[in-house]
Amino acid sequence: MNPAANIIARLGGEAQVSFITGTAYTAPYRWQAARAKGGTGGVIPQRHHRRLIDHARANGIPLDAEEFLPASNKDEETPR
């Protein structure tokens, strides 16, 4: 699951999200790319969450803060 791809699609695409967040046009693409390819592995940097949530709320687009988090995989969790 790629939270960035889901959120970006829901908010109108990469160009719209880069406008909302004030980032370079390429930033939303990097957020969707795998870490091995220089991306963030599907995670939108936290500093952009509030702007995206506020935009979604102002435009009637359902978006919760929890949707920014990658799905946890209990099989990969390390016991402490």
PyRosetta script that sets phi, psi and omega in degrees:
from pyrosetta import init, pose_from_sequence

init()
pose = pose_from_sequence("MNPAANIIARLGGEAQVSFITGTAYTAPYRWQAARAKGGTGGVIPQRHHRRLIDHARANGIPLDAEEFLPASNKDEETPR")
pose.set_psi(1, 137.7)
pose.set_omega(1, -178.4)
pose.set_phi(2, -120.4)
pose.set_psi(2, 96.5)
pose.set_omega(2, -178.4)
pose.set_phi(3, -57.5)
pose.set_psi(3, -38.2)
pose.set_omega(3, -178.8)
pose.set_phi(4, -61.1)
pose.set_psi(4, -46.3)
pose.set_omega(4, -178.9)
pose.set_phi(5, -61.3)
pose.set_psi(5, -42.7)
pose.set_omega(5, 179.9)
pose.set_phi(6, -63.3)
pose.set_psi(6, -47.4)
pose.set_omega(6, -178.2)
pose.set_phi(7, -67.2)
pose.set_psi(7, -44.4)
pose.set_omega(7, -179.9)
pose.set_phi(8, -60.6)
pose.set_psi(8, -43.9)
pose.set_omega(8, 178.7)
pose.set_phi(9, -62.3)
pose.set_psi(9, -43.5)
pose.set_omega(9, -177.9)
pose.set_phi(10, -65.8)
pose.set_psi(10, -30.9)
pose.set_omega(10, -177.8)
pose.set_phi(11, -91.0)
pose.set_psi(11, 1.9)
pose.set_omega(11, 173.6)
pose.set_phi(12, 110.9)
pose.set_psi(12, 8.7)
pose.set_omega(12, 175.2)
pose.set_phi(13, 105.2)
pose.set_psi(13, 174.9)
pose.set_omega(13, -174.4)
pose.set_phi(14, -62.1)
pose.set_psi(14, -43.7)
pose.set_omega(14, -178.7)
pose.set_phi(15, -62.1)
pose.set_psi(15, -43.7)
pose.set_omega(15, -180.0)
pose.set_phi(16, -64.2)
pose.set_psi(16, -43.2)
pose.set_omega(16, -179.2)
pose.set_phi(17, -67.0)
pose.set_psi(17, -38.7)
pose.set_omega(17, 177.8)
pose.set_phi(18, -65.9)
pose.set_psi(18, -34.4)
pose.set_omega(18, 176.1)
pose.set_phi(19, -66.5)
pose.set_psi(19, -46.7)
pose.set_omega(19, -179.6)
pose.set_phi(20, -59.8)
pose.set_psi(20, -43.9)
pose.set_omega(20, -174.7)
pose.set_phi(21, -87.9)
pose.set_psi(21, -13.0)
pose.set_omega(21, -178.7)
pose.set_phi(22, 73.0)
pose.set_psi(22, 27.5)
pose.set_omega(22, -179.7)
pose.set_phi(23, -101.6)
pose.set_psi(23, 172.0)
pose.set_omega(23, 173.5)
pose.set_phi(24, -62.5)
pose.set_psi(24, 153.8)
pose.set_omega(24, -179.1)
pose.set_phi(25, -58.3)
pose.set_psi(25, -29.2)
pose.set_omega(25, -177.2)
pose.set_phi(26, -81.4)
pose.set_psi(26, -16.2)
pose.set_omega(26, -176.1)
pose.set_phi(27, -56.5)
pose.set_psi(27, -50.0)
pose.set_omega(27, 180.0)
pose.set_phi(28, -60.5)
pose.set_psi(28, -28.7)
pose.set_omega(28, 175.7)
pose.set_phi(29, -68.0)
pose.set_psi(29, -42.2)
pose.set_omega(29, 178.6)
pose.set_phi(30, -63.3)
pose.set_psi(30, -35.8)
pose.set_omega(30, -179.4)
pose.set_phi(31, -64.2)
pose.set_psi(31, -26.4)
pose.set_omega(31, -178.4)
pose.set_phi(32, -90.6)
pose.set_psi(32, -15.3)
pose.set_omega(32, -175.9)
pose.set_phi(33, -81.3)
pose.set_psi(33, 153.8)
pose.set_omega(33, 177.4)
pose.set_phi(34, -65.2)
pose.set_psi(34, 150.8)
pose.set_omega(34, 178.4)
pose.set_phi(35, -59.1)
pose.set_psi(35, -35.9)
pose.set_omega(35, 179.9)
pose.set_phi(36, -63.5)
pose.set_psi(36, -20.6)
pose.set_omega(36, 179.9)
pose.set_phi(37, -106.1)
pose.set_psi(37, 17.3)
pose.set_omega(37, 176.9)
pose.set_phi(38, 89.9)
pose.set_psi(38, 7.0)
pose.set_omega(38, 179.8)
pose.set_phi(39, -94.3)
pose.set_psi(39, -168.9)
pose.set_omega(39, 179.5)
pose.set_phi(40, -103.7)
pose.set_psi(40, 6.5)
pose.set_omega(40, 177.4)
pose.set_phi(41, 71.6)
pose.set_psi(41, 29.9)
pose.set_omega(41, 177.5)
pose.set_phi(42, 90.4)
pose.set_psi(42, 11.5)
pose.set_omega(42, -178.3)
pose.set_phi(43, -111.3)
pose.set_psi(43, 126.9)
pose.set_omega(43, 174.6)
pose.set_phi(44, -83.0)
pose.set_psi(44, 129.6)
pose.set_omega(44, 179.4)
pose.set_phi(45, -54.8)
pose.set_psi(45, 139.5)
pose.set_omega(45, -173.5)
pose.set_phi(46, -57.8)
pose.set_psi(46, -31.9)
pose.set_omega(46, -177.7)
pose.set_phi(47, -62.1)
pose.set_psi(47, -14.4)
pose.set_omega(47, -179.8)
pose.set_phi(48, -101.1)
pose.set_psi(48, -9.1)
pose.set_omega(48, -174.7)
pose.set_phi(49, -58.3)
pose.set_psi(49, -49.2)
pose.set_omega(49, -175.2)
pose.set_phi(50, -60.2)
pose.set_psi(50, -45.1)
pose.set_omega(50, 179.6)
pose.set_phi(51, -61.3)
pose.set_psi(51, -41.9)
pose.set_omega(51, -179.2)
pose.set_phi(52, -68.6)
pose.set_psi(52, -41.1)
pose.set_omega(52, 177.6)
pose.set_phi(53, -64.8)
pose.set_psi(53, -44.3)
pose.set_omega(53, 179.0)
pose.set_phi(54, -61.7)
pose.set_psi(54, -42.3)
pose.set_omega(54, 178.3)
pose.set_phi(55, -63.1)
pose.set_psi(55, -44.9)
pose.set_omega(55, 179.5)
pose.set_phi(56, -60.2)
pose.set_psi(56, -46.5)
pose.set_omega(56, -179.7)
pose.set_phi(57, -61.1)
pose.set_psi(57, -43.7)
pose.set_omega(57, -178.9)
pose.set_phi(58, -66.2)
pose.set_psi(58, -22.7)
pose.set_omega(58, -177.5)
pose.set_phi(59, -110.7)
pose.set_psi(59, 13.6)
pose.set_omega(59, 176.6)
pose.set_phi(60, 67.6)
pose.set_psi(60, 27.9)
pose.set_omega(60, 179.5)
pose.set_phi(61, -100.5)
pose.set_psi(61, 120.3)
pose.set_omega(61, -179.7)
pose.set_phi(62, -67.2)
pose.set_psi(62, 124.8)
pose.set_omega(62, 179.4)
pose.set_phi(63, -157.0)
pose.set_psi(63, 119.5)
pose.set_omega(63, 179.6)
pose.set_phi(64, -107.2)
pose.set_psi(64, 152.5)
pose.set_omega(64, 179.4)
pose.set_phi(65, -57.4)
pose.set_psi(65, -34.2)
pose.set_omega(65, -179.1)
pose.set_phi(66, -61.9)
pose.set_psi(66, -25.1)
pose.set_omega(66, -177.9)
pose.set_phi(67, -70.7)
pose.set_psi(67, -14.4)
pose.set_omega(67, 178.8)
pose.set_phi(68, -79.8)
pose.set_psi(68, -15.0)
pose.set_omega(68, -177.2)
pose.set_phi(69, -88.1)
pose.set_psi(69, 138.0)
pose.set_omega(69, 175.2)
pose.set_phi(70, -68.0)
pose.set_psi(70, 150.0)
pose.set_omega(70, 178.7)
pose.set_phi(71, -62.9)
pose.set_psi(71, 135.1)
pose.set_omega(71, 178.5)
pose.set_phi(72, -81.5)
pose.set_psi(72, 145.2)
pose.set_omega(72, 179.2)
pose.set_phi(73, -118.0)
pose.set_psi(73, 105.5)
pose.set_omega(73, -175.9)
pose.set_phi(74, -58.7)
pose.set_psi(74, -27.8)
pose.set_omega(74, 179.5)
pose.set_phi(75, -67.8)
pose.set_psi(75, -26.9)
pose.set_omega(75, -177.5)
pose.set_phi(76, -95.1)
pose.set_psi(76, -7.8)
pose.set_omega(76, -178.4)
pose.set_phi(77, -69.6)
pose.set_psi(77, 141.1)
pose.set_omega(77, 178.6)
pose.set_phi(78, -99.3)
pose.set_psi(78, 126.1)
pose.set_omega(78, 178.4)
pose.set_phi(79, -66.5)
pose.set_psi(79, 145.6)
pose.set_omega(79, -179.9)
pose.set_phi(80, -110.0)
pose.dump_pdb("model.pdb")
